[in-house]
């Protein structure tokens, strides 16, 4: 089938309809392509936001687990007297109980006033004050095992954190007994915000 110039007036409306349909189809294709690109961009953005939300959720879960662990440890330290006010009366009561248990022949002690703790290494205590009550304990012993048993009992029963710095043991010149002098102290941590 051949078309000539004379056929053009007869098909002009059909050609215009075809051109109009092509224009609408081309516009629809461009719109669809643009919409598809925007949808892909939105999908990628949503995936990034979902990933960030999952990451934050995992961090929050981890933080909650850590808080539960640290809360238990903090509470245990409070109950044992490591965190909080110094329990000087309790310290004296523990020492008197140890005396009544006759773990050693005899002992005397001095507890100096509480002071800031001077750590052997630099510390960053945050919102806490680390305090130390220096102690000197003089003991009369039958043997060295009594000293170890006494110090273990004291460390276990004493409120706060007992730190033993040094002990010297010597034989008493007048008998077979031993004399020991131990230095150390009780460390307590005070929360400035409490």
C-alpha positions in Angstrom: 0.0 0.0 0.0 1.4 3.3 -1.1 0.5 6.7 0.3 0.5 9.9 -1.7 0.2 13.6 -1.0 -3.5 13.3 -1.9 -4.2 10.8 0.8 -2.9 13.0 3.5 -6.1 15.0 4.1 -8.0 11.7 4.6 -5.6 10.4 7.2 -4.6 13.6 8.9 -6.9 13.0 11.9 -5.6 9.4 12.3 -2.0 10.7 12.1 -2.8 13.4 14.7 -4.4 10.7 16.9 -1.3 8.5 16.4 1.0 11.4 17.3 -1.1 12.3 20.3 -1.1 8.7 21.4 2.7 8.5 20.9 3.1 11.7 22.9 0.9 10.5 25.7 2.7 7.1 25.7 6.1 8.8 25.7 5.0 11.0 28.6 3.7 8.0 30.5 7.0 6.2 29.9 9.0 9.2 31.2 6.6 9.6 34.2 6.8 5.9 35.0 10.6 6.0 34.7 10.8 9.1 37.0 8.4 7.5 39.4 10.3 4.2 39.4 13.6 6.1 40.1 11.9 8.0 43.0 10.4 4.8 44.3 13.9 3.1 44.2 15.4 6.1 46.0 12.7 6.0 48.6 13.2 2.3 49.1 16.9 2.7 49.6 16.3 5.6 52.1 13.7 3.4 53.9 16.2 0.5 54.1 18.9 2.8 55.5 16.5 4.1 58.1 15.4 0.6 59.0 19.1 -0.4 59.3 19.7 2.6 61.6 16.6 1.8 63.6 17.7 -1.9 64.0 21.2 -0.7 65.0 19.7 1.7 67.6 17.4 -1.1 68.9 20.4 -3.5 69.3 22.4 -0.8 71.1 19.5 -0.1 73.4 19.0 -3.8 74.2 22.7 -4.1 74.9 22.6 -1.0 77.1 19.6 -2.4 79.0 21.5 -5.7 79.6 24.6 -3.8 80.7 22.5 -1.6 83.0 21.0 -4.7 84.6 24.4 -6.2 85.2 25.9 -2.9 86.5 22.9 -2.2 88.7 23.3 -5.6 90.4 27.0 -5.0 90.9 26.4 -1.4 92.1 23.7 -2.7 94.6 26.0 -5.4 95.8 28.8 -2.9 96.4 26.3 -0.6 98.2 25.2 -3.5 100.5 28.8 -4.4 101.2 29.6 -0.8 102.2 32.0 -0.1 99.3 29.7 2.6 97.8 28.2 5.0 100.2 29.0 6.6 103.5 31.8 5.1 105.6 30.4 2.8 108.2 33.0 3.5 110.9 30.8 2.1 113.7 30.3 -1.2 111.7 34.1 -1.4 111.3 34.6 -1.1 115.0 31.9 -3.7 115.6 33.5 -6.1 113.2 36.9 -5.7 114.9 35.3 -6.3 118.3 33.6 -9.5 117.0 37.0 -10.7 115.6 38.5 -10.0 119.0 35.8 -12.1 120.7 36.4 -15.0 118.3 40.0 -15.4 119.5 41.5 -15.7 116.1 44.7 -14.3 117.4 46.1 -14.0 121.0 45.4 -10.2 121.1 45.3 -7.2 118.8 45.1 -3.5 118.9 44.1 -1.1 116.1 44.0 2.5 115.2 41.7 3.9 112.5 42.7 7.4 111.2 40.2 9.9 109.8 38.9 9.3 106.3 40.9 11.1 103.6 40.9 11.2 99.7 42.5 8.1 98.3 45.9 8.5 96.7 46.0 5.8 94.0 49.3 4.5 92.7 48.0 5.1 89.2 46.0 8.0 87.8 42.3 7.5 88.2 39.3 9.2 86.6 36.5 8.5 89.2 33.8 10.5 87.4 31.0 11.4 89.8 32.6 9.5 92.7 35.0 10.4 95.5 37.3 7.6 96.5 38.0 7.8 100.2 40.4 5.9 102.4 40.5 5.3 106.2 44.1 4.3 107.1 44.5 1.5 109.7 47.3 0.1 111.7 46.7 -3.3 113.3 49.1 -4.8 115.9 48.7 -8.5 116.6 50.1 -11.1 118.9 50.2 -14.5 117.3 51.2 -18.1 118.0 52.0 -18.7 114.3 51.7 -17.1 110.8 48.6 -19.0 110.0 46.7 -17.0 112.6 47.6 -13.8 110.8 46.3 -15.1 107.4 43.1 -16.4 109.0 42.5 -13.1 110.8 43.1 -11.0 107.7 40.8 -13.2 105.6 38.1 -12.9 108.2 38.6 -9.1 108.5 38.5 -8.7 104.7 35.3 -10.8 104.4 33.4 -9.2 107.3 34.5 -5.5 107.1 32.1 -3.1 105.4 33.8 -1.4 102.5 36.9 -2.6 100.7 39.8 -3.5 103.0 43.2 -2.9 101.4 46.2 -4.5 103.0 49.3 -2.5 102.2 52.0 -4.3 104.3 52.6 -6.6 107.2 55.7 -7.2 109.2 56.1 -10.2 111.5 58.8 -10.7 114.1 59.4 -13.0 117.0 58.8 -11.5 120.5 62.1 -11.3 122.3 60.6 -12.6 125.6 58.6 -15.6 124.3 57.9 -17.9 121.4 55.0 -15.7 120.3 55.0 -13.6 117.1 54.2 -9.9 116.8 52.8 -8.5 113.6 52.0 -5.0 112.5 49.9 -4.5 109.4 49.0 -1.3 107.6 46.2 -0.8 105.2 42.8 0.8 105.3 39.3 0.8 104.2 38.3 2.2 100.8 34.9 3.6 100.3 33.4 5.2 97.2 31.0 8.1 97.6 28.6 9.1 94.8 28.7 12.9 94.6 25.2 12.9 93.1 23.6 10.8 95.9 
